[in-house]
Amino acid sequence: MLLFNQRDEPSAEFAREMERLAALVSDMESIRRGVPPQVMAGDDAPVLDRWVLAKRGAPCLAGLSTGHPKLVGESRLISTSELWLLSKDHSWARTLSRWYRLGRPAQNSGLDA
């Protein structure tokens, strides 16, 4: 949640969130046009392995991340930002922040196999 004052210029945090949401909307428009996730994400999209659906007030994913640009490490346990898009075949996910290539789901992922 962002706080704002109608009489003041938006904060830097507000501007950052607007940019993140604009990027998400742009990706959603691309999906509608038939652009595959791998084209938008590129070859450097982080892999989230042994992932599960999780909640943190909003749906998100948790799992072992490799190749994340900010959460560096191999098989590092993370939880993502809010989950906005999940491909029906469970191979791609779009959070508020970025695309993830999904590896194997955890054994009790909350999804039907």
C-alpha positions in Angstrom: 0.0 0.0 0.0 1.2 3.4 -0.9 0.3 6.6 1.0 -0.1 9.8 -0.9 -1.1 13.4 -0.3 -3.2 15.0 -2.9 -1.5 18.4 -2.4 2.1 17.2 -2.8 4.2 15.7 -5.5 4.2 11.9 -5.4 7.1 10.4 -3.5 10.0 8.5 -5.1 8.5 5.3 -3.7 5.2 6.1 -5.4 7.0 6.7 -8.7 8.9 3.4 -8.4 5.6 1.5 -7.8 4.0 3.2 -10.8 7.0 2.0 -12.9 6.7 -1.5 -11.6 2.9 -1.6 -12.3 3.4 -0.1 -15.8 5.9 -2.9 -16.5 3.4 -5.5 -15.3 0.6 -4.0 -17.5 2.9 -3.9 -20.5 3.7 -7.6 -20.0 -0.1 -8.4 -19.7 -0.7 -6.5 -23.0 2.1 -8.5 -24.6 0.5 -11.7 -23.5 -2.8 -10.6 -24.9 -1.0 -10.0 -28.2 0.5 -13.5 -28.1 4.1 -12.7 -27.1 5.6 -15.7 -25.2 7.0 -15.1 -21.7 10.5 -16.2 -22.8 10.6 -13.3 -25.3 9.7 -10.8 -22.6 11.8 -12.3 -19.9 14.9 -13.0 -21.9 17.6 -15.6 -21.2 18.5 -14.2 -17.8 15.2 -14.7 -16.1 15.8 -16.3 -12.7 14.8 -19.9 -12.1 12.6 -20.6 -9.1 13.0 -24.3 -8.2 10.9 -26.4 -5.8 8.4 -23.6 -5.6 5.0 -23.5 -3.9 2.1 -21.2 -3.9 2.4 -19.0 -0.8 0.6 -16.1 0.7 1.8 -12.9 2.3 -1.4 -10.9 2.4 -1.4 -11.4 -1.3 -0.6 -14.5 -3.4 3.2 -15.0 -4.0 5.6 -17.8 -4.6 8.3 -19.2 -2.4 11.1 -21.5 -3.5 14.7 -21.9 -4.3 15.9 -19.1 -6.6 18.9 -19.1 -8.8 19.9 -16.2 -11.0 17.9 -13.5 -9.3 19.3 -10.1 -10.0 18.9 -8.8 -6.4 18.7 -11.9 -4.3 22.1 -13.4 -5.3 22.9 -17.0 -4.8 22.2 -20.5 -6.0 19.1 -22.3 -4.7 18.5 -19.4 -2.3 15.2 -19.7 -0.4 13.0 -16.6 -1.2 9.5 -15.5 -1.4 8.5 -13.4 -4.3 6.6 -10.1 -4.6 2.9 -10.4 -5.3 2.0 -13.0 -7.8 0.0 -11.5 -10.7 0.3 -14.1 -13.5 0.8 -17.9 -13.6 0.9 -19.8 -16.8 -1.6 -22.6 -17.0 1.2 -25.1 -17.5 3.0 -23.8 -14.4 6.2 -23.0 -16.4 6.1 -19.2 -16.0 5.1 -16.7 -13.3 4.9 -12.9 -13.4 5.1 -11.2 -10.0 4.9 -7.5 -9.5 8.7 -7.3 -9.9 9.7 -9.7 -12.6 9.2 -12.9 -14.6 10.2 -16.3 -13.2 10.9 -19.5 -15.1 9.4 -22.2 -12.9 11.2 -25.4 -12.3 9.8 -28.4 -10.4 6.9 -27.6 -7.9 7.5 -28.7 -4.3 5.7 -32.0 -3.4 2.9 -30.2 -1.5 2.7 -27.1 -3.7 -1.1 -26.5 -3.4 -1.6 -27.2 -7.1 -3.1 -30.2 -8.8 -0.4 -31.9 -10.9 
